[in-house]
Structures are given as structure tokens and as C-alpha cells.
């Protein structure tokens, strides 16, 4: 299939409609459920405290410096808070904008590399890809990083195709700086390899002249150095800690504490999750690979370099992280935009030149879709007999009720898409599958909301606060990540409270900006494995509380609440729920999902009272 000549293409109403539909699908239900612990509590909590403290240099979580990530996502969420208020929608909005950036880039790259139709198909494909939708609704850096990397690759391709265009030169270096601010300097390995590959296609001298590093490197330093210097001055030892513990030790799987083990996967699992994140479009990967090879043979040099760069962009996250035992299940997200665009190129292949790429490929894709759809339909009705009943019992009944409509939507969409492909209607097939996935995501958002009782602190805090005096001190047993405590602090009072007449604060409060204060949650510092707290440079965080200090506080006249670790492994007999309870804890005052809330005598006597 010969590719089109690269030249400006004026967007039509169909292009704009495709982009709007894709972004609308991606943003559905963004603020409809509570923050999931611990990862969302981490990012949303740091950004909240950044705003309450007016400190845009040092990230704070639960009232103390939290120095494990660069600031870009924190800044974006804090800015969103300042416009829309401190809430779940505002917290996740920057991810929607990041996801929309990825959609825009695949749309633009597809329409310039192949055709306007390819751009439209790629935009909706990416919005309906499983991983792109899910991680737009879960606060993590990786989706934003994925879009920044894809934008950088696109600028690199356009620089080689249009060496005199200053916009793409600036874009390349701008995105390079943003990548460092998003994830750190070690992420430069991806652009470095991409540059190496492009220098083999183009001459190194020509690429150097096109990129203008004497202009670009100072631009990157101008973006990165002010914060890098400021955070080190405010927190001596930050860069040594960040480079060593958060990057080198992380890659060697020796990071302290090892609070990421819950997301680690095997090498085979990592490959499998990459396919899952790209569903349903990864079902045509074999055809996509063949189409890629055929397109390479038929394309002009500028298109060939674009295709090769897409292939490199899709492979790099797999090749870089696959050998590392510290790989996490979402580390392959940067593969999605280029991979989806390559799938869109196959899906929009010229019907008049089907050949081996699209002739048998279309039939195979049709059979695959129909088979997956039928198997899913059968599995839906056989699921209760196939799974362990105890596993089903661990999920709320409300979530179980969503499984069948979710599976029905996807299975019928897959069968219909397969039948349309057999009839030689690839665009109708793509539309039917996209619609089925959009309906599935409406159902998934309902599942996110219902599952929040298990994974969010919001229900517990909301119920408990209405029955407790404002002077209550909150103590958390701890969990694998401090983000869980950050989420509890978030829901205890998102906007903080002003105390203009008080020079000092009660326990459980810290000062923000001027006379604004906000609540924190004390965390046991000696709760044992797997609840080891981070060891950041600087003084001991104010939230640290030993078991002895907890017991002393528990016996005081002040109302005290103790919340158990809701991420504990209930099957681990060496770590019972009573392990770190203070003496005379009694029965729990409140149980919400896996969260058990205990109160001391003062809290029990003050239940139902508000000061």
C-alpha cells in the first residue's frame, strides 16, 4: 500500500467530530468515584498540599516532604484544583488532557502519514483502547508520560521531514524537558534510542543540523534547572536520594521501601498486559505486523522513517523494561499510541490493494473477533461454575451485577465487527467495535464507583466524620504506600480551615499558607512488614507515631481513631488485623469494606457530637 505524500491537510468536520467523540469517550465519568488508595491518594494529596501550602518546589504529602517524583503531574493537578476546586474531577482532569494530547498526536500523525481516514480511526481507537481509558481514570504518571513521548517522536519525525520548520524543533526540546519534569532524567533513554535509530536513517550531521541542539539544550535546561536547583536547596540530598533510591535501586529491584510489589508482573505477564492494554485492537496485531512490512516496501523515504519511528516507539517500553524484574504492569503504556496507530494503518488499508496484508488478514481478523465474542458469551454464563465461589464472594454483589452487561456489550460488538469484516466493510466494523467499547466503559465507570468502597477512603471518612468531634486525632496503621494516609487526609478536609486567632494547632493539624491549616493522619512508624515508611532526606516527618506514643495518646482524654491497614493480606496468619491495635481497642466502631475503624474511650463517648 503506497502511502500519501506528506503535506498539510485541512481538517474537516469529520476530523473535528472524531476528535470530539474520542475525547468525550475518554473523559466519561472522570469525577464519578472516590480516589483509589494508595496511588491516587498520593498524587491528588501531594497536589492538594502544594496548593494549600503555596509551595510549588517541595512536594508534601500528609504534612511532610514526599520526595519520590518530579513535579509535573503535581503542578498540573494543583493548577486544576485552583480552577475547579479540590475534588476528584479536578484531580483527574490533567490525565484527560494528557490522554487527549495522545489522541491528537495519533490523529495528526495518521492523517499526514497515510490519510485523513487513518487519523480519525486512530483517534477513536486510542480513546477506546482498554489501557488508555483505564489509566485516564487512575492517577499515575505513565499515561501523561506516554503522550509526551509520542509527541516528542512526532516532532522528531516532522523535523526530519521538514528541517526548516522551527515549530517542530521547539516542540522536540520542549517535550524533552517536560518528560524529565514528569518522570526524571532516566526517561531520556527513550528519546536517545529514537535519535540513534533516526541518525541511522538520516545522516547524523543532517539530523544534528535539523534539531539545532545549541538552541534546544539550553531550552531544556531553562525548563528543568530552576526546579532542580530549588528542590535540592530546600531539601539537601534530594537528587542523591532520587537518582539512587528511586531510579538505580528501583531498576535493580532494591528500592526502599519495596512498596511497588503489588504491581509487579513476570516477563510473560508484562507482555500479556501490553496486549490487554491495547484491547480490542491488539486482536489484529499479526495483520498489523504484515501491513507494517508491506508499507515499508512501498513507501517513500519520509513515510518510511515515520513508520520505523512508530515501530521503535512501540517496542522501546517492552525492550527496556522486559529484562528488569522491577517491571510494573503499566510500564508498557507508552507503547499504546504508536501501536494503535499502526493498527489503524492496517484497518484503513486500501481495499483495492489487499494482497497478503489485508486479504487473508481481514478474514483472520473477522474469525478472531467472532471467536472471541462467542467465547466471551459462553464464558459469561459459565463463569459462576468456573471460578472459586470464595473468589466471587470477595466482590460486592453490585459489581457482579455489572459483569454480564459489560461482557454482553463487548461480545456482541466483537461478533458484529467480525461479521462486517467478512462482508468487506472494515470502517463499519471499526465503528461497531468502537461503539461496543464505549458502552462497556460506561458500565466500567459504574464498577469503578461501586468498587470504591473497597479501594477508596472516601466512604469510611464520610461516615465516620459525621459522628466524631472535630478535635479527633486520626491514626493509620500504615500500608504499602503512604498515599493511603494521604487519601485519608484529603477527605478529612480538602480545602483546609483558617485559624487566624490561633498561634498553635492541636495534634493532627499542620499549617499551610498564612493562617490556613489542614489535617493530617498519623502513621505508625513501627508497624512492621510490609508497612515500612519511606526514608526521605531531612528531618523525621511529623506524621510518624510509634506504638508507645499511640498507646499514650489512646489513654488520653482526646478522641483518637485508629484505622487498620486495608491493603493487608487477610490470608497471612503472621499479620492478623489485631497485630498493631492499641490496648483496650474493643470492637470496631465502623467497618467499611476492608477498613476497620476503632476508637478510644473519648471517641466512643463523643460519638455523634460535633464541636
C-alpha positions in Angstrom: 0.0 0.0 0.0 1.6 3.2 -1.1 1.4 6.0 1.5 0.3 9.5 0.7 2.8 12.4 0.2 3.3 14.3 3.4 1.7 17.7 3.1 -0.7 19.9 5.1 -4.3 18.5 5.2 -7.0 20.9 6.2 -9.2 19.4 9.0 -12.8 18.7 8.0 -15.9 18.5 10.2 -15.4 14.7 10.2 -11.9 15.2 11.7 -13.2 17.5 14.4 -16.1 15.2 15.1 -13.8 12.2 15.5 -11.6 14.1 18.0 -14.6 15.4 20.0 -16.1 11.9 20.2 -12.7 10.3 21.2 -12.2 12.9 23.9 -15.8 12.6 25.1 -15.4 8.8 25.4 -12.1 9.2 27.3 -13.5 11.7 29.8 -16.6 9.8 30.7 -17.2 9.6 34.5 -13.9 11.3 35.3 -15.1 12.5 38.7 -17.8 9.9 39.5 -15.9 7.9 42.1 -13.6 8.4 45.1 -9.8 8.4 44.9 -8.4 4.9 44.9 -5.8 4.1 47.6 -2.9 4.4 47.6 -1.8 5.6 44.2 -4.5 8.2 43.6 -4.3 9.4 47.2 -0.6 10.0 46.6 -0.9 12.3 43.5 -4.1 14.0 44.5 -2.8 14.5 48.0 0.5 16.0 47.1 -1.1 18.4 44.6 -3.6 19.5 47.3 -0.9 20.2 49.8 1.1 22.0 47.1 -1.9 24.4 46.7 -2.7 24.7 50.5 1.0 25.5 51.3 1.7 27.6 48.3 4.9 25.6 47.9 5.5 24.7 44.3 9.0 23.4 44.9 8.8 20.7 47.5 6.1 18.1 47.2 4.4 17.4 50.5 2.1 14.5 51.5 0.4 14.2 54.8 2.1 17.3 56.1 5.8 16.3 55.3 8.1 16.4 52.2 7.4 13.5 49.8 10.4 13.3 47.5 10.0 10.4 45.2 8.7 12.0 42.0 9.4 15.1 39.8 6.7 17.8 39.9 4.9 18.0 36.5 1.8 16.0 37.3 1.6 17.6 40.8 1.7 21.0 39.2 -0.9 20.1 36.7 -3.3 18.8 39.3 -2.7 21.7 41.7 -3.5 24.1 38.8 -6.6 22.2 38.1 -7.6 22.5 41.8 -7.1 26.2 41.7 -9.7 26.5 38.8 -12.2 23.7 39.6 -11.8 23.3 43.3 -10.3 20.3 45.2 -12.2 17.3 44.1 -11.9 14.0 42.2 -12.8 15.6 38.8 -10.1 18.3 39.1 -7.6 15.7 40.3 -8.1 13.5 37.2 -8.6 16.3 34.6 -4.8 16.6 33.8 -4.9 13.0 32.8 -7.8 13.6 30.5 -5.8 16.4 28.9 -2.8 14.2 28.7 -4.8 11.4 27.1 -6.4 13.9 24.7 -2.8 15.0 23.7 -2.0 11.4 22.7 -5.3 11.3 20.7 -4.4 14.5 18.9 -0.9 13.3 18.0 -2.1 9.9 16.6 -4.8 11.7 14.7 -2.3 14.2 13.2 0.4 11.6 12.6 -2.1 9.2 10.9 -3.6 11.8 8.6 -0.2 13.0 7.5 1.4 9.6 7.2 -1.4 7.8 5.4 -4.8 9.6 5.1 -7.3 11.7 7.0 -9.4 8.5 7.5 -6.4 6.8 9.2 -6.1 9.8 11.6 -9.8 9.6 12.5 -9.7 5.8 13.0 -6.6 6.1 15.1 -8.0 8.8 17.4 -11.1 6.8 18.3 -9.1 3.6 18.5 -6.8 5.1 21.1 -9.7 6.5 23.2 -11.3 3.1 23.2 -8.2 1.1 23.9 -8.5 -0.6 27.3 -5.4 0.8 28.9 -5.8 4.3 27.6 -9.3 4.6 29.1 -8.5 3.0 32.4 -5.4 5.0 33.1 -7.1 8.2 32.2 -9.3 7.4 35.3 -6.4 6.3 37.6 -3.9 8.9 38.8 -0.5 7.7 37.7 2.2 9.4 35.7 2.6 6.8 33.0 -0.3 7.9 30.7 0.9 11.5 30.7 4.5 10.3 30.1 3.1 8.2 27.2 1.6 11.2 25.5 4.7 13.3 26.0 6.9 10.6 24.5 4.5 10.2 21.5 4.5 14.0 21.0 8.3 14.0 21.0 8.5 11.2 18.5 6.1 13.0 16.2 8.2 16.2 16.4 11.3 14.2 15.7 9.7 12.7 12.6 8.4 16.1 11.4 11.9 17.7 11.9 13.4 15.1 9.6 10.7 15.6 7.0 10.7 19.4 7.3 14.1 20.5 8.6 13.3 24.2 8.2 10.2 24.2 10.4 11.1 25.9 13.7 7.8 24.7 15.4 8.8 21.1 15.4 12.3 21.9 16.6 11.0 23.8 19.6 8.4 21.1 20.2 11.0 18.3 20.3 13.1 20.1 23.0 10.0 21.3 24.9 8.6 17.8 25.2 12.1 16.5 26.2 12.1 18.9 29.1 8.6 18.0 30.1 9.5 14.3 30.1 12.2 15.0 32.6 9.9 17.0 34.8 7.3 14.2 34.5 9.4 11.2 35.3 13.0 12.1 35.7 16.2 12.2 33.6 16.3 8.4 33.2 13.4 8.6 30.8 15.8 10.2 28.3 16.8 6.7 27.4 13.8 6.5 25.1 14.5 9.7 23.1 18.2 8.8 23.0 17.5 5.4 21.3 15.0 7.0 18.9 17.6 9.6 18.0 20.1 6.8 17.4 17.7 5.0 15.0 16.9 8.2 13.2 20.6 9.0 12.8 21.0 5.6 11.0 18.2 6.5 8.6 19.2 10.1 8.1 22.8 11.2 8.3 23.9 12.2 11.8 25.1 15.6 10.5 21.7 16.3 8.8 19.8 15.3 12.0 22.1 17.5 14.1 21.5 20.5 11.9 17.8 19.9 11.8 17.4 19.6 15.6 19.7 22.6 16.5 21.0 21.3 19.8 22.8 24.6 20.6 19.3 26.1 20.8 17.5 23.1 22.2 19.7 22.0 25.1 19.6 25.5 26.7 15.8 25.4 26.3 15.6 22.1 28.2 17.9 23.4 30.9 15.8 26.5 31.2 12.7 24.3 31.8 14.3 21.8 34.2 17.2 23.5 36.1 15.2 26.1 38.1 13.1 23.5 39.9 16.1 21.0 40.1 18.2 23.6 41.9 15.4 24.9 44.1 14.3 21.5 45.3 17.8 20.5 46.2 18.3 23.7 48.1 15.1 23.2 50.0 15.8 19.5 50.6 19.5 18.8 50.7 20.2 15.3 49.5 17.1 15.1 47.2 18.9 14.4 44.0 21.1 11.7 45.6 18.1 10.1 47.0 16.0 10.4 43.8 18.7 9.1 41.5 19.9 6.3 43.7 16.8 5.0 45.5 14.1 6.0 43.1 15.9 5.0 39.9 19.0 2.9 40.2 17.8 0.8 43.2 14.3 0.6 41.6 15.7 -0.8 38.4 17.7 -3.3 40.4 14.5 -4.2 42.4 16.1 -3.0 45.6 14.2 0.2 46.2 13.4 1.1 49.8 10.7 0.5 50.8 9.5 -2.1 48.3 6.0 -0.6 48.2 5.5 -1.4 44.5 5.4 -5.2 44.7 1.7 -5.4 44.3 2.0 -4.1 40.7 5.0 -6.2 39.7 4.5 -8.8 37.0 6.6 -11.5 35.4 8.1 -11.1 31.9 5.3 -13.1 30.4 2.7 -11.2 32.4 4.2 -8.0 31.2 3.8 -9.0 27.6 0.3 -10.2 28.3 -0.7 -6.9 29.9 0.7 -5.0 26.9 -1.8 -6.9 24.8 -4.6 -6.4 27.3 -4.0 -2.6 27.4 -4.3 -2.5 23.6 -7.5 -4.5 23.5 -9.6 -4.8 21.5 -7.3 -3.5 18.7 -4.5 -5.9 19.7 -6.6 -8.7 18.2 -5.3 -7.6 14.8 -1.6 -7.5 15.8 -0.5 -10.2 13.3 -2.1 -8.4 10.4 -0.6 -5.1 11.7 2.9 -6.5 11.6 2.4 -7.7 8.0 0.9 -4.4 6.9 3.8 -2.6 8.5 6.3 -4.7 6.5 4.4 -4.2 3.2 4.1 -0.4 3.8 7.9 -0.2 4.4 8.5 -1.7 0.9 6.0 0.6 -0.8 6.6 3.9 1.0 8.7 7.0 0.2 11.7 7.8 2.5 9.8 10.3 4.6 7.0 7.9 5.2 9.4 5.0 5.8 11.1 7.0 8.6 7.7 7.7 10.2 6.8 4.0 10.1 10.2 2.9 11.6 9.9 5.5 14.3 6.4 4.3 15.2 7.8 0.7 15.4 10.6 1.8 17.6 8.3 3.8 19.9 6.1 0.8 20.3 8.9 -1.6 21.0 11.1 0.5 23.4 9.0 0.2 26.5 8.9 -3.6 26.1 12.6 -4.0 25.3 13.8 -1.6 28.0 11.6 -3.0 30.9 11.2 -6.7 29.9 14.7 -7.7 31.3 14.1 -5.8 34.6 12.4 -7.8 37.5 11.1 -4.4 38.8 8.8 -4.0 35.8 5.3 -2.9 36.7 2.1 -3.9 34.9 1.5 -0.4 33.4 5.1 0.3 32.3 4.2 -0.6 28.7 1.6 2.2 28.4 3.9 4.3 26.2 3.7 1.5 23.6 -0.1 2.1 23.1 -0.2 5.3 21.0 2.3 4.1 18.3 0.9 0.5 18.4 -2.7 1.7 18.0 -1.7 4.0 15.1 0.0 1.0 13.3 -3.2 -1.0 13.9 -5.2 1.9 12.4 -3.0 1.8 9.3 -4.0 -1.8 8.8 -7.7 -1.1 9.4 -7.8 1.7 6.8 -5.7 -0.2 4.2 -6.8 0.5 0.6 -9.4 -2.2 -0.3 -8.1 -2.2 -3.9 -4.7 -3.4 -2.9 -5.4 -6.0 -0.2 -2.8 -8.6 -1.0 -1.3 -10.6 1.8 -1.6 -7.8 4.3 -5.4 -7.3 4.1 -6.8 -10.2 2.1 -6.3 -13.1 4.4 -5.6 -10.7 7.2 -9.2 -9.4 7.1 -10.6 -12.9 7.1 -8.4 -13.9 10.0 -9.4 -10.7 11.9 -13.0 -11.5 11.3 -12.7 -15.0 12.5 -10.7 -13.9 15.6 -13.3 -11.3 16.5 -16.2 -13.7 16.1 -14.4 -16.4 18.1 -13.6 -14.0 20.9 -17.1 -12.7 21.0 -18.7 -16.2 21.1 -16.2 -17.5 23.7 -17.0 -14.5 25.9 -20.7 -15.1 25.6 -20.3 -18.7 26.6 -18.0 -17.7 29.4 -20.4 -15.2 30.8 -22.9 -17.9 31.6 -20.4 -20.4 32.7 -18.4 -18.0 34.9 -20.0 -19.0 38.3 -19.2 -22.6 37.7 -15.6 -22.0 36.5 -14.5 -19.7 39.4 -13.9 -20.5 43.0 -17.0 -19.4 44.9 -14.8 -17.8 47.6 -13.3 -15.5 44.9 -16.8 -14.4 43.9 -17.8 -13.7 47.5 -14.9 -11.2 47.8 -16.5 -8.9 45.3 -19.6 -6.8 46.1 -22.8 -8.1 44.6 -23.3 -4.7 42.9 -20.1 -5.3 40.9 -21.1 -8.9 40.0 -24.3 -7.5 38.5 -22.2 -5.4 36.0 -20.2 -8.3 34.7 -22.9 -9.7 32.4 -23.9 -6.4 30.7 -20.2 -5.5 30.3 -19.4 -8.8 28.7 -22.5 -8.7 26.6 -21.6 -5.4 25.1 -18.1 -6.4 24.2 -19.0 -9.9 22.9 -21.9 -8.6 20.7 -19.7 -5.8 19.4 -16.9 -8.2 18.6 -19.2 -10.6 16.8 -20.8 -7.8 14.8 -17.4 -6.3 13.9 -16.3 -9.7 12.7 -19.4 -10.2 10.5 -18.9 -6.8 9.0 -15.3 -7.6 8.2 -16.4 -10.7 6.4 -18.7 -8.6 4.3 -15.8 -6.4 3.3 -16.8 -3.4 5.4 -13.8 -2.5 7.6 -15.0 1.0 8.6 -18.4 -0.2 9.7 -16.6 -3.0 11.6 -14.4 -0.4 13.4 -17.4 1.7 14.2 -19.4 -1.2 15.7 -16.4 -2.3 17.9 -15.7 1.3 19.0 -19.4 1.7 20.0 -19.3 -1.5 21.9 -16.2 -0.4 23.8 -17.8 3.0 24.6 -20.8 1.3 26.1 -18.5 -1.1 28.0 -16.7 1.9 29.5 -20.0 3.5 30.7 -20.5 0.2 32.6 -16.9 0.1 33.8 -17.3 3.6 35.3 -20.2 2.3 37.4 -17.9 -0.5 38.5 -15.2 2.0 39.5 -17.8 3.7 41.6 -19.0 0.6 43.3 -15.5 -0.8 43.8 -14.6 2.5 45.6 -16.0 1.0 48.8 -13.0 -1.4 48.7 -10.3 0.8 47.3 -11.2 4.4 48.4 -11.1 6.0 51.9 -14.0 8.3 50.9 -16.9 6.1 52.3 -15.1 5.5 55.6 -14.2 9.1 56.2 -17.6 10.4 55.2 -19.5 8.1 57.5 -17.1 8.5 60.4 -16.6 12.3 60.4 -20.3 12.9 60.8 -20.2 11.0 64.2 -16.9 12.3 65.6 -15.9 15.7 67.2 -13.6 17.9 65.2 -10.8 17.5 67.7 -10.5 13.8 66.9 -6.9 12.6 66.2 -6.7 10.1 63.3 -4.1 7.4 63.3 -3.5 4.9 60.5 -1.8 1.6 60.9 0.0 2.1 57.6 0.1 0.2 54.3 2.5 -0.5 51.5 2.4 3.1 50.3 2.0 6.4 52.2 -0.6 7.5 49.6 -3.3 5.7 51.6 -2.7 8.1 54.5 -2.6 11.0 52.0 -6.1 10.0 50.8 -7.4 9.9 54.3 -6.0 13.4 54.9 -7.6 14.5 51.6 -11.1 13.5 52.7 -10.8 14.8 56.3 -10.9 18.4 54.8 -9.9 19.0 51.2 -9.9 22.8 51.4 -8.3 23.1 54.9 -9.5 25.6 57.5 -8.4 29.1 58.6 -7.3 29.8 62.2 -6.3 33.5 62.2 -6.5 33.7 66.0 -4.6 30.6 67.0 -0.8 30.7 67.2 -0.6 26.9 67.7 -2.5 23.9 66.4 -4.0 20.8 68.0 -2.3 17.4 67.3 -3.3 16.2 63.9 -3.1 19.6 62.2 -0.3 21.4 60.3 0.0 24.9 58.9 -0.4 25.6 55.3 -0.1 29.1 53.8 -0.6 32.1 56.1 -3.4 31.2 58.6 -4.7 28.2 56.6 -4.3 24.8 58.3 -5.2 21.3 57.3 -5.5 17.9 59.0 -3.0 15.0 58.7 -3.2 11.4 59.7 -0.6 9.9 62.0 1.0 6.7 60.7 2.6 4.0 62.8 6.4 4.1 62.3 7.0 0.6 63.8 4.1 -1.4 62.4 6.4 -4.0 60.8 6.4 -5.5 57.3 5.0 -4.6 54.9 4.4 -1.1 56.3 7.8 0.4 56.2 7.7 4.2 55.8 9.9 6.0 53.2 13.2 7.3 54.4 13.4 10.7 52.7 16.3 13.1 53.4 15.6 15.6 56.0 14.0 15.6 59.5 11.6 12.9 60.6 8.2 13.6 59.2 5.6 15.0 61.6 3.2 12.1 60.9 5.5 9.4 62.4 3.9 7.9 65.5 5.4 4.9 67.4 3.2 2.2 69.0 4.2 3.6 72.5 3.2 7.1 71.5 -0.1 5.7 70.1 -0.8 3.9 73.4 -0.2 7.1 75.4 -2.5 9.1 73.1 -5.1 6.3 73.2 -5.3 6.6 77.0 -5.6 10.4 77.0 -8.8 12.5 77.1 -8.5 13.4 73.5 -10.7 11.4 70.9 -8.5 9.1 68.9 -9.4 7.0 65.9 -7.3 4.1 64.7 -7.7 2.7 61.2 -6.3 -0.7 60.2 -4.3 -1.4 57.0 -6.9 -2.1 54.3 -4.2 -3.5 52.0 -3.2 -6.3 54.3 -3.2 -9.9 53.1 -6.0 -11.5 55.1 -4.6 -14.9 54.4 -1.3 -14.1 56.1 -1.6 -15.6 59.5 1.6 -13.8 60.7 -0.1 -10.4 60.1 -3.6 -10.5 61.8 -5.8 -7.5 61.9 -5.2 -7.2 65.6 -1.4 -7.0 65.3 -1.0 -3.3 65.9 -4.2 -2.4 67.7 -3.7 -0.4 70.9 -4.6 -1.9 74.2 -8.3 -1.8 75.1 -9.3 -1.2 71.4 -12.6 -3.0 71.9 -14.8 -3.8 68.9 -14.6 -1.6 65.8 -16.8 1.4 65.7 -17.2 1.2 61.9 -16.3 -1.3 59.2 -16.4 -0.3 55.5 -15.1 -2.9 53.2 -11.6 -4.0 54.4 -11.3 -0.9 56.6 -11.8 -1.3 60.4 -12.1 1.8 62.5 -11.5 1.7 66.2 -12.0 4.5 68.8 -10.6 5.1 72.3 -12.9 5.8 75.2 -13.0 9.6 74.5 -14.0 8.9 70.8 -16.7 6.5 71.9 -18.1 8.9 74.4 -18.0 11.7 71.9 -19.6 9.7 69.1 -22.3 11.7 67.4 -21.1 15.0 68.8 -19.6 17.9 66.7 -17.7 20.7 68.2 
